């Protein structure tokens, strides 16, 4: 046979070898496909999830392919959803805070004065919980109950309290009446009014805009909205104020050195040049921002970092604990921090709250341009200028009159009784012109009683008040001056009152309406006979002049929530 032709045996052998090779190749491809679907470590960053916090172990590459980005988005949105009762809308919407990123809040219970004669907590002027809920409701969904912080709903609104007239930077106002949702109890309204500052006497500001420009910030309600918000602030700056801009994605960088507030065009052009892309080096960005702020520190001035992010820290200081430690170390240098949250999807509410709380600052969520105008326009002085820090409240109840009580909200602001006079313990700040409101629901005895309280719950250095027969509680406040290290105290006694709700002030009625709405959203066991309709009725009776329309918007929001709940 001619040697250029194969024998039948040779031909069959080669066919067999080819088939085996094809089978082996197919097996390899199948195995690789399984690995890609089961583990993404070879082709994209790893994701590590823990309860109460989503954090990511990511590589430090500053850029990602569009395919990688879509894959990450798909994984980030693959979260458990609440039951239909908690959230009746379809779970295809990504505008909600993922439930596992919102730590569960254990609602404050009723405590007896006999066993717990004192109630101690830090003030809170944050209001992000309300704006997050507003965005959800306006998009046809109820917020997750665990994300409703009642005190932030109440403190979103300003109340008309008298200005302080004495040496302290704020005044205490109080009012008592029958509780709107439980007529057997009384509702105590405690309001603090921060001192307004004269514009001509404002100290100069040294500001550092710390801006997240990672890939997750490219959505219209993130970086584009942030630019507009910061431009509102820039328009209100004076020549003696200064602004620097630090950005972070895969790495952090200084894009605008400290610049006079009079050079508005240069600052705005720097904002316009920003674009989104890369991973999120949050820890590195904060370190650089503090460094820049310290280099341009204004002695006895307003030194502040303003952080704008979707809260998705995934490189470096990725856990709440590590971020908290970093912020606590840096606040000692006299530089405060304001946190601005934007967007949704991967939003990390818990991280934003930690940054503001531990950085001697405040936390806002910007859901639209109107909110940006509120934070950086109408409320600018309260946003930027702190008049008192580490503000603590300790309420002492008269055991002869008050049987039990419940602090409404402030669950994550509670302090041990002995922390009240411990000046090493951190607490909240109050800005110029800000109001802070706290509500207690109390049960009174039908007639005065002789009650021996548990002395073990009272600090050794505490001196009990001498109540008269009409005084139901004493409110003790302790604060420090913005640059001070020693606490200053003041006290205010509250008289009992059996008046009906309709005899109270607009402040009282509106705060009660907001609290009852928040309790309904939380499905609180203490909501009593509150309904969406009763909240609307109470709010309408206290709408007042409402120059900015915030109260009218609230009434509309309650109506929308009622309709969603009825679906």
Secondary structure as GFF3:
##gff-version 3
##sequence-region A 1 567
A	DSSP	alpha_helix	8	38	.	.	.	ID=ss1
A	DSSP	beta_strand	46	50	.	.	.	ID=ss2
A	DSSP	beta_strand	53	57	.	.	.	ID=ss3
A	DSSP	alpha_helix	66	76	.	.	.	ID=ss4
A	DSSP	three_ten_helix	99	101	.	.	.	ID=ss5
A	DSSP	beta_strand	111	112	.	.	.	ID=ss6
A	DSSP	beta_strand	118	122	.	.	.	ID=ss7
A	DSSP	alpha_helix	128	138	.	.	.	ID=ss8
A	DSSP	three_ten_helix	145	147	.	.	.	ID=ss9
A	DSSP	alpha_helix	150	154	.	.	.	ID=ss10
A	DSSP	beta_strand	170	179	.	.	.	ID=ss11
A	DSSP	beta_strand	182	194	.	.	.	ID=ss12
A	DSSP	three_ten_helix	199	201	.	.	.	ID=ss13
A	DSSP	beta_strand	205	212	.	.	.	ID=ss14
A	DSSP	three_ten_helix	215	217	.	.	.	ID=ss15
A	DSSP	pi_helix	220	224	.	.	.	ID=ss16
A	DSSP	alpha_helix	225	235	.	.	.	ID=ss17
A	DSSP	beta_strand	242	248	.	.	.	ID=ss18
A	DSSP	beta_strand	252	260	.	.	.	ID=ss19
A	DSSP	alpha_helix	264	272	.	.	.	ID=ss20
A	DSSP	alpha_helix	282	295	.	.	.	ID=ss21
A	DSSP	beta_strand	302	309	.	.	.	ID=ss22
A	DSSP	alpha_helix	320	331	.	.	.	ID=ss23
A	DSSP	beta_strand	336	342	.	.	.	ID=ss24
A	DSSP	alpha_helix	349	358	.	.	.	ID=ss25
A	DSSP	beta_strand	362	366	.	.	.	ID=ss26
A	DSSP	alpha_helix	369	373	.	.	.	ID=ss27
A	DSSP	pi_helix	374	378	.	.	.	ID=ss28
A	DSSP	alpha_helix	380	384	.	.	.	ID=ss29
A	DSSP	beta_strand	386	397	.	.	.	ID=ss30
A	DSSP	beta_strand	402	408	.	.	.	ID=ss31
A	DSSP	three_ten_helix	411	413	.	.	.	ID=ss32
A	DSSP	three_ten_helix	417	419	.	.	.	ID=ss33
A	DSSP	beta_strand	428	431	.	.	.	ID=ss34
A	DSSP	beta_strand	435	444	.	.	.	ID=ss35
A	DSSP	three_ten_helix	455	457	.	.	.	ID=ss36
A	DSSP	beta_strand	471	480	.	.	.	ID=ss37
A	DSSP	beta_strand	488	495	.	.	.	ID=ss38
A	DSSP	three_ten_helix	501	503	.	.	.	ID=ss39
A	DSSP	alpha_helix	506	522	.	.	.	ID=ss40
A	DSSP	alpha_helix	532	541	.	.	.	ID=ss41
A	DSSP	alpha_helix	550	566	.	.	.	ID=ss42
###
